[in-house]
Amino acid sequence: MVLSMPRPYKHKATGVYWYRQRVPAHVMSVAKGQTVSVIVSGTVLRRTVGEALVVTLATKEPAEAKLRASAVQSQFDAIWIAFAKPPERLTLKEIVALAGEAFRGFQAFEDNPGDPEKWRDVVEANAAAFRGDPLYIGSASEKRMLSFVARFGPFVDAVLRTHQKRVDGHTYGLLLEHFGKALTDAANLLLKRAEGDFSPDDRGKKYPAVIRKSANRKSSDRGLTFDMLIDHKQKTQTRSARTFATYRNKVSDFARFIGHDDARQVTKDDVRRWRDDLIERGLARKTINDQYLAALKSVLAHGVKEFDLVANVAGTIRDERNDPAPKGSKDYTAEQARTILAATFRGVRKDVALPYRRAIFWAPWICAYTGLRVSEVTQLQGTSVLWEGGIPYLMIRPEDGGTKGGNAWTVGIHQHLIDLGLLDMFKAVGSGPAFYTPYPPGEDLSKVLNHRSKDAAERVAEWVRDEVGIVPPGGRPNHAWRHAFTTASRDVSMDKETRDYMMGSRSTTDAREGYGGFTPRKITAEINKLPRIDIVETDWRPLVDRVAPLALRGSSPTKRIRKPPNRRKKAPPAPHRGNQRGPTRNCDAK
């Protein structure tokens, strides 16, 4: 049974926050008078259970107290669950396996062990516990056992709590002894590393993995699996479905590599070997660090924070290779940009949906004159165009498909875009999305991993690579526009703060820059410092027909709701198949 979570309370005299929970009635007779260990911010506290279990949170900060209380409550829950079970008598192999978890917890510090003297002191203190404290009263064996409890008891309690186990007295005595040996092994290993010896060391191989019984097992008795951690993280944190899908994908790769999915059994060596394997696969340093390792670190960190995982063994593992020397500029040259923009008037050869055709025409133009990310462009809707004082501007909103950091901001519209018919196009398509097939009203998009606006952005990138034939700088055809815009903005001395704001990357180094806003007049003036891009234009534009919504599970083709009348003169037929039913620019709406 898991009780509701109490609130931290402040000690009237000291101002330090404490945490208290009454012992559940169904375990009171067993738990009262027993000594348990609780970890608070890395410190092990030994407490005797009374009518309630009380610990200090060791902080005067309310926000920090709330975070620590959550971690403490998860430990209290495990303690009550363990007390509700009958005591077990474990086999010697099970005892040594549990001791191995303590060994692996310290092994996580192998790369940066610190001062050798510290580990010499630990080895000596452990040896003293095996001799027994002469100040204790009793026989030699009793003195030894009392020393074991004082020295190794908190570690035994922590691991038993992690596994929600309650053991009999005989087993507890053996656990103390073998934990002492395991912790001494770990201290000797770290002493060896601290002295600069990083030669192979096999002392950890004697500790078997903990075997979990699978028959008729409740979910609360299972090992701490990666899926459990990610599920809990998703319930308690606000991040996109795509982020959690990335976590599952990358961490599943790790689980396949090590052969199991138990977070408690992961060692630093497992992570190191996986990192080396990723390098052997030819993955880039940034991909390994920012995607694969970042996902694993985030999931394990959640286990440390919320479930009392001993350590984040992936914390210090990185791909430290240098990036290859850049082979050229990251932005399009002026000639490349003009080639792509000129190609927009020829449309696309592939038979793609009408909204994607609009994206392929308009996204390069909007990117060239705004520096927006392509996915921020392809999520634009008719409602994205706002007016103030007779000045039109674009509103970029995270709810339209997503933005980096979840921020919203405004962007000025260059006069050349207006002359090309951008405002007419948005007016014609109505309030819905311009560049992808809309979702039905009320559709739950919270679990959509690949928003259609992202797919539209990828169609634009494919068109640049495959049809226009431009080799993308740095292999990123869409992002190159962002670099090109930045370069162009410097040539015309565009105000840096305004430019960064319009690009959705406002500086966070100076808090004062976060004050105030940017008026439509200001952003329009700055964006129009850019000169018109000089290319040969035609009157051809993709059709502006509105399209019917398509459900996530729908398979029917996109349907046109209506076709506005053609009022522009015709341009010469496009040379490629699939350019629409006519090369007419149509920007009027009824």
C-alpha positions in Angstrom: 0.0 0.0 0.0 1.3 3.5 -0.9 0.0 6.3 1.3 -0.7 9.8 0.1 2.3 12.1 0.2 2.5 14.4 3.3 4.0 17.9 3.0 7.4 19.0 4.4 7.1 21.1 7.5 9.5 23.8 8.8 11.1 23.4 12.3 10.0 26.5 14.2 13.4 27.0 15.9 15.9 26.2 13.1 13.9 26.9 9.9 15.0 23.5 8.5 12.4 21.4 6.8 11.5 18.0 8.1 9.3 15.2 6.7 7.0 12.9 8.7 4.7 10.1 7.8 2.5 8.0 10.1 3.3 4.3 9.9 0.5 2.4 8.1 -1.7 0.5 10.5 -1.2 -2.8 8.7 2.5 -2.8 9.4 2.6 -1.0 12.7 3.1 -4.1 14.8 6.0 -5.2 12.7 7.7 -1.9 12.0 7.5 -0.1 15.3 10.9 -0.2 17.1 12.8 -1.3 14.0 15.7 0.7 12.7 15.7 1.8 9.0 18.0 3.8 6.8 16.8 6.7 4.7 19.0 8.6 2.2 18.5 12.4 2.1 20.6 14.3 -0.4 23.3 11.7 -0.3 23.5 11.3 3.5 22.4 8.1 5.1 20.1 8.6 8.1 19.4 5.8 10.6 16.0 6.2 12.2 14.0 4.1 14.6 10.4 3.7 13.6 7.8 4.9 16.1 4.2 5.9 15.6 5.6 7.8 12.6 8.9 7.9 10.6 10.5 11.3 10.7 13.6 12.6 8.9 15.2 16.0 8.4 15.3 17.2 4.8 18.5 19.2 5.7 17.5 22.4 3.8 15.8 25.7 4.5 14.7 26.2 0.9 11.0 25.4 0.2 11.6 24.3 -3.4 14.5 22.0 -2.5 12.5 20.6 0.4 9.7 19.6 -1.9 12.2 17.8 -4.3 13.8 16.0 -1.4 10.5 15.0 0.1 9.5 13.3 -3.1 12.7 11.2 -3.0 12.2 10.4 0.7 8.6 9.4 0.2 9.6 6.8 -2.5 11.9 5.3 0.2 9.1 5.3 2.8 6.8 3.5 0.4 9.5 0.8 -0.2 10.0 0.5 3.6 6.2 -0.1 4.2 6.0 -2.6 1.3 8.9 -4.5 2.7 7.5 -4.6 6.2 4.2 -6.0 4.8 6.1 -9.1 3.6 7.1 -12.1 5.6 10.9 -12.2 6.3 12.9 -14.2 3.8 15.9 -16.4 4.2 18.1 -15.9 1.2 20.6 -18.3 -0.3 24.3 -17.4 -0.2 24.3 -16.6 -3.9 21.4 -14.2 -3.5 23.3 -12.6 -0.6 26.5 -12.1 -2.6 24.4 -10.8 -5.6 22.9 -8.1 -3.4 26.4 -7.2 -2.0 27.4 -6.9 -5.7 25.0 -4.0 -6.1 26.8 -2.1 -3.4 30.1 -2.8 -5.1 28.8 -1.6 -8.5 27.5 1.6 -6.8 31.0 2.6 -5.8 32.5 1.3 -9.0 30.6 4.1 -10.8 33.3 6.5 -9.4 36.1 4.5 -11.0 37.1 7.2 -13.6 37.4 10.0 -11.0 38.1 8.3 -7.7 39.6 11.4 -5.9 42.3 11.4 -3.2 44.0 8.0 -2.5 44.1 8.8 1.2 40.4 8.8 1.4 40.1 5.3 0.1 43.0 4.1 2.4 40.9 5.4 5.3 37.8 3.6 4.0 39.8 0.3 3.8 41.1 0.7 7.3 37.7 1.6 8.7 36.2 -1.5 7.1 39.0 -3.6 8.5 38.3 -2.2 12.0 34.6 -3.2 11.7 35.7 -6.7 10.9 37.9 -6.7 14.1 35.0 -5.4 16.2 35.0 -2.1 18.1 36.7 -2.8 21.5 34.5 -0.2 23.2 31.3 -2.2 22.6 30.2 -4.4 25.4 29.8 -8.2 24.7 31.6 -11.1 23.2 34.0 -10.8 20.3 31.3 -12.0 17.9 28.8 -9.5 19.4 31.3 -6.6 19.1 31.9 -7.6 15.5 28.2 -7.7 14.7 27.6 -4.3 16.4 30.4 -2.8 14.3 29.0 -4.4 11.2 25.6 -2.8 11.8 27.1 0.6 12.4 29.5 0.5 9.4 27.6 -1.5 6.8 24.0 -1.5 8.0 22.9 1.6 6.0 24.1 0.0 2.7 22.4 -3.2 3.5 19.2 -1.4 4.3 19.3 0.7 1.2 19.7 -2.3 -1.1 17.0 -4.3 0.7 14.7 -1.3 0.4 15.4 -0.9 -3.3 14.3 -4.5 -3.8 11.5 -4.2 -1.2 12.8 -7.2 0.7 12.5 -8.1 4.4 15.0 -10.7 5.6 15.3 -12.8 8.7 18.0 -12.3 11.3 20.3 -15.0 10.0 20.3 -13.5 6.5 20.8 -10.0 7.8 23.9 -11.1 9.6 25.3 -12.7 6.4 24.4 -9.6 4.4 26.4 -7.4 6.7 29.4 -9.6 6.4 29.3 -9.8 2.6 28.5 -6.2 2.1 31.6 -5.4 4.2 33.7 -7.5 1.9 32.1 -6.0 -1.2 32.6 -2.4 0.0 36.2 -3.2 0.9 36.7 -4.6 -2.7 35.2 -1.4 -4.0 37.4 0.8 -1.8 40.6 -1.2 -2.9 39.6 -0.8 -6.5 39.1 3.0 -6.1 42.4 3.2 -4.2 44.1 1.5 -7.1 42.5 3.9 -9.6 43.3 6.9 -7.4 46.9 5.9 -7.5 46.9 6.0 -11.3 46.6 2.3 -11.9 43.9 1.7 -14.5 44.9 -1.8 -15.5 42.1 -4.4 -15.9 40.6 -5.5 -12.6 38.4 -8.6 -12.2 37.3 -8.4 -8.6 33.8 -7.3 -9.6 33.2 -10.5 -11.6 32.6 -12.6 -8.6 29.3 -10.8 -7.8 26.4 -12.4 -9.8 23.5 -10.4 -11.0 20.4 -10.3 -8.8 17.8 -12.9 -10.1 14.3 -11.7 -9.8 11.4 -14.2 -9.5 9.0 -13.8 -12.4 6.2 -16.2 -11.4 3.0 -14.4 -10.4 4.9 -11.2 -9.8 3.2 -7.9 -9.2 4.4 -4.9 -11.0 5.7 -3.4 -7.8 8.0 -6.4 -7.3 9.7 -6.1 -10.7 13.1 -4.9 -11.2 13.6 -1.2 -12.0 13.3 -1.5 -15.8 14.0 1.2 -18.3 10.4 1.2 -19.4 9.2 1.7 -15.9 11.6 4.7 -15.5 10.5 6.3 -18.8 6.8 5.7 -18.1 7.2 7.4 -14.7 9.3 10.2 -16.1 6.6 10.8 -18.8 3.9 11.0 -16.1 5.7 13.5 -14.0 7.4 15.7 -16.6 6.1 17.9 -19.4 8.0 17.0 -22.5 6.9 16.2 -26.0 5.9 12.7 -27.1 8.7 12.8 -29.6 11.3 13.3 -26.7 10.0 10.2 -24.9 10.0 8.2 -28.1 13.6 9.1 -28.5 14.4 8.0 -25.0 12.7 4.6 -25.6 14.5 4.1 -28.9 18.0 5.0 -27.7 17.7 3.2 -24.3 16.2 0.1 -26.0 19.4 0.1 -28.2 21.4 0.1 -24.9 19.3 -2.7 -23.4 19.8 -4.9 -26.5 23.5 -4.3 -26.3 23.9 -5.3 -22.6 21.3 -8.1 -22.8 18.8 -6.9 -20.1 16.7 -4.0 -19.1 17.3 -3.7 -15.4 18.6 -0.2 -14.5 19.9 -1.5 -11.1 22.2 -3.9 -12.9 23.8 -1.4 -15.2 27.5 -0.8 -14.7 29.8 1.9 -15.9 31.6 -0.7 -18.0 28.3 -1.5 -19.8 27.9 2.2 -20.7 31.6 2.5 -21.8 31.4 -0.6 -24.0 28.1 0.7 -25.6 29.7 4.1 -26.3 32.7 2.3 -28.0 30.2 0.2 -30.0 28.4 3.4 -31.2 31.7 4.8 -32.3 32.5 1.6 -34.2 29.1 1.9 -36.0 30.3 5.2 -37.4 28.0 7.5 -35.5 29.1 11.1 -35.1 30.3 12.5 -31.8 27.4 14.9 -31.5 24.9 12.1 -32.2 26.4 9.8 -29.6 26.6 12.5 -26.9 23.4 14.4 -27.6 21.1 11.6 -28.5 22.2 8.1 -27.3 24.1 8.9 -24.1 21.9 11.9 -23.3 18.8 9.6 -23.3 20.4 7.0 -21.1 21.8 9.6 -18.7 18.4 11.3 -18.4 16.6 8.0 -17.7 19.1 6.9 -15.1 19.2 10.3 -13.5 15.4 10.0 -13.0 16.0 6.7 -11.3 18.5 8.3 -8.9 16.2 11.2 -8.2 12.9 9.4 -7.9 13.7 5.7 -7.1 16.9 5.9 -5.1 19.0 4.2 -7.8 22.5 4.2 -6.2 24.3 6.2 -8.9 24.0 7.4 -12.5 26.8 5.3 -13.9 26.5 6.9 -17.3 27.0 10.4 -15.9 30.7 10.9 -16.9 30.8 8.8 -20.1 31.1 10.9 -23.3 32.5 10.6 -26.8 35.5 12.9 -26.5 36.7 12.7 -30.1 37.2 16.0 -31.9 34.8 16.8 -34.7 36.1 16.5 -38.2 37.4 19.8 -39.6 34.7 21.7 -41.4 34.8 21.3 -45.1 33.1 24.5 -46.0 30.5 27.1 -45.0 27.3 26.0 -43.3 25.1 28.4 -45.2 24.0 28.5 -48.9 26.0 30.7 -51.1 24.2 33.5 -52.8 24.2 31.6 -56.1 22.9 28.4 -54.4 20.1 30.4 -52.7 19.0 31.9 -56.0 19.1 28.5 -57.7 16.7 27.1 -55.1 14.4 30.0 -55.1 14.2 30.1 -58.9 13.4 26.3 -58.9 10.3 27.0 -56.7 8.6 28.4 -59.8 9.0 25.0 -61.5 7.2 23.1 -58.7 7.9 19.5 -57.8 8.1 16.4 -60.0 6.9 14.0 -57.4 3.2 13.4 -56.9 2.8 14.8 -53.4 -0.2 16.3 -51.6 -1.2 19.9 -52.4 -0.1 21.3 -49.0 3.3 19.8 -49.5 3.5 21.5 -52.9 2.8 24.8 -51.2 5.5 24.1 -48.6 8.1 23.4 -51.4 7.3 26.7 -53.0 6.9 28.9 -50.0 9.2 27.5 -47.3 12.5 28.4 -49.1 11.2 31.9 -49.6 10.1 32.4 -46.0 13.3 30.9 -44.7 15.4 33.1 -46.9 13.7 36.3 -45.5 13.2 35.2 -41.9 15.8 32.7 -40.8 13.1 30.6 -39.2 13.6 26.8 -38.9 11.9 25.1 -41.7 9.6 23.1 -39.3 8.5 26.5 -37.8 7.6 27.6 -41.3 5.7 24.5 -42.3 3.5 24.7 -39.2 2.2 28.2 -40.1 -1.5 28.6 -40.4 -3.9 31.3 -41.7 -4.2 32.4 -38.1 -0.4 33.0 -37.9 -0.8 36.2 -39.8 -1.6 39.1 -37.5 -2.0 42.8 -38.1 -1.3 45.9 -35.9 -1.5 49.5 -37.1 -1.8 48.3 -40.7 1.4 46.2 -40.4 1.2 42.4 -41.0 3.5 40.1 -39.1 3.8 36.4 -38.4 3.2 34.8 -35.0 5.2 31.6 -34.3 3.4 29.5 -31.7 4.5 26.1 -30.1 0.9 24.8 -30.1 0.9 24.9 -33.9 3.4 22.1 -34.1 6.2 22.8 -31.7 9.1 25.3 -31.2 12.5 24.9 -29.7 12.1 25.6 -26.0 8.3 25.9 -26.3 8.5 29.6 -26.9 6.3 31.9 -29.0 7.5 35.0 -30.8 6.8 37.3 -33.8 8.6 37.8 -37.1 8.4 40.6 -39.6 7.3 40.0 -43.2 9.6 41.2 -45.9 7.9 43.3 -48.7 9.2 40.8 -51.3 7.1 38.0 -49.7 4.0 40.2 -49.8 4.7 41.0 -53.4 5.0 37.3 -54.1 1.5 36.8 -52.7 2.2 35.3 -49.3 -0.6 37.2 -47.5 -3.0 36.3 -50.3 -2.1 32.6 -49.9 -2.7 32.6 -46.2 -6.0 34.4 -46.7 -7.1 31.8 -49.2 -6.3 28.7 -47.2 -8.3 30.0 -44.3 -7.6 29.6 -40.6 -6.0 26.1 -40.9 -2.5 25.0 -41.8 -1.1 26.0 -45.1 1.6 23.4 -45.6 0.2 20.1 -44.3 -3.1 18.3 -44.3 -5.0 19.4 -41.2 -6.0 17.2 -38.3 -9.7 16.9 -37.5 -10.9 19.3 -34.7 -10.4 17.8 -31.3 -7.8 15.2 -32.4 -5.5 14.4 -29.5 -2.0 15.3 -30.8 -0.2 14.8 -27.4 1.1 11.4 -28.5 1.9 12.3 -32.1 5.6 11.4 -32.7 5.9 13.0 -36.1 3.7 16.1 -36.6 2.7 16.5 -40.2 4.5 19.9 -40.2 7.8 18.0 -39.6 7.0 15.7 -42.5 6.4 18.8 -44.7 9.8 20.2 -43.7 11.4 16.9 -44.7 9.7 17.0 -48.1 11.3 20.4 -48.7 14.7 19.1 -47.8 14.2 16.1 -50.2 13.2 18.4 -53.0 16.4 20.5 -52.5 18.6 17.5 -52.5 16.9 15.3 -55.1 15.3 17.6 -57.6 17.2 20.9 -57.4 20.4 19.0 -57.0 22.0 21.3 -54.4 24.5 19.6 -52.2 23.4 20.8 -48.7 26.1 22.5 -46.6 26.9 20.3 -43.7 24.3 17.8 -45.0 21.5 20.0 -43.7 19.5 21.6 -46.5 16.9 23.2 -44.3 19.2 24.5 -41.6 21.5 26.1 -44.2 18.8 28.8 -44.7 19.2 29.8 -41.0 22.9 30.3 -41.5 22.4 32.2 -44.8 19.9 34.5 -43.2 22.3 35.3 -40.3 25.1 36.0 -42.8 22.9 38.3 -44.8 21.7 40.1 -41.7 25.2 41.1 -40.7 25.9 42.5 -44.2 23.0 45.0 -43.7 23.8 45.7 -40.0 20.4 44.3 -38.8 19.9 44.9 -35.1 21.3 41.7 -33.4 18.8 41.6 -30.6 15.8 42.0 -32.9 17.3 39.4 -35.3 17.9 36.9 -32.6 14.3 37.4 -31.2 12.8 36.8 -34.7 14.9 33.6 -35.1 13.6 32.3 -31.7 17.1 32.3 -30.2 17.1 35.3 -27.9 20.1 35.7 -25.7 19.8 34.3 -22.1 23.2 35.7 -20.9 21.9 39.1 -20.1 18.6 39.2 -18.1 17.9 42.7 -19.2 17.5 41.6 -22.8 14.4 39.6 -21.7 12.6 42.9 -20.7 10.0 44.4 -23.0 9.0 43.3 -26.4 9.4 44.0 -30.1 6.7 45.9 -31.9 5.5 45.0 -35.4 7.0 48.3 -36.6 10.4 47.4 -35.3 10.6 43.8 -36.6 9.2 44.9 -40.0 11.8 47.7 -40.3 14.6 45.3 -39.4 13.5 42.5 -41.7 13.2 44.9 -44.6 16.8 46.0 -44.3 17.5 42.8 -46.4 17.7 43.6 -50.1 15.3 41.9 -52.5 16.6 38.6 -53.8 17.0 39.2 -57.6 15.8 36.2 -59.7 13.5 35.8 -62.7 10.0 35.2 -61.4 6.9 33.9 -63.0 3.2 34.1 -62.1 3.0 30.4 -61.3 2.0 29.5 -57.7 0.7 26.2 -56.2 -3.1 26.1 -55.9 -4.5 27.5 -52.7 -7.4 25.0 -52.4 -8.4 24.2 -48.9 -8.0 20.5 -48.0 -10.2 18.4 -45.8 -9.0 17.2 -42.4 -7.5 13.7 -42.2 -7.6 11.7 -39.0 -4.4 10.1 -37.7 -5.6 6.6 -38.6 -7.3 7.7 -41.8 -6.1 6.3 -45.1 -8.2 8.2 -47.6 -6.4 10.6 -49.9 -6.5 14.3 -49.3 -9.7 15.8 -50.6 -10.1 19.3 -52.0 -13.0 21.3 -50.5 -13.2 23.9 -53.2 -11.2 25.3 -56.0 -11.1 29.1 -56.3 -11.4 30.6 -59.8 -8.2 31.3 -61.7 -7.8 35.0 -62.2 -4.1 35.3 -63.2 -2.7 34.9 -66.6 -1.1 31.6 -67.4 2.6 31.0 -67.4 4.3 28.6 -69.8 3.6 25.0 -68.8 5.9 23.6 -66.1 8.4 21.2 -67.5 7.9 18.6 -64.7 5.1 16.2 -64.0 2.7 16.9 -61.2 3.0 20.7 -60.9 -0.8 21.0 -60.3 -3.6 21.1 -62.8 -2.4 24.4 -64.3 0.5 26.8 -63.8 -1.8 29.5 -62.6 -1.0 31.6 -59.6 -4.2 31.9 -57.5 -4.1 33.9 -54.3 -7.7 35.1 -54.0 -10.2 33.7 -51.5 -14.0 33.8 -51.4 
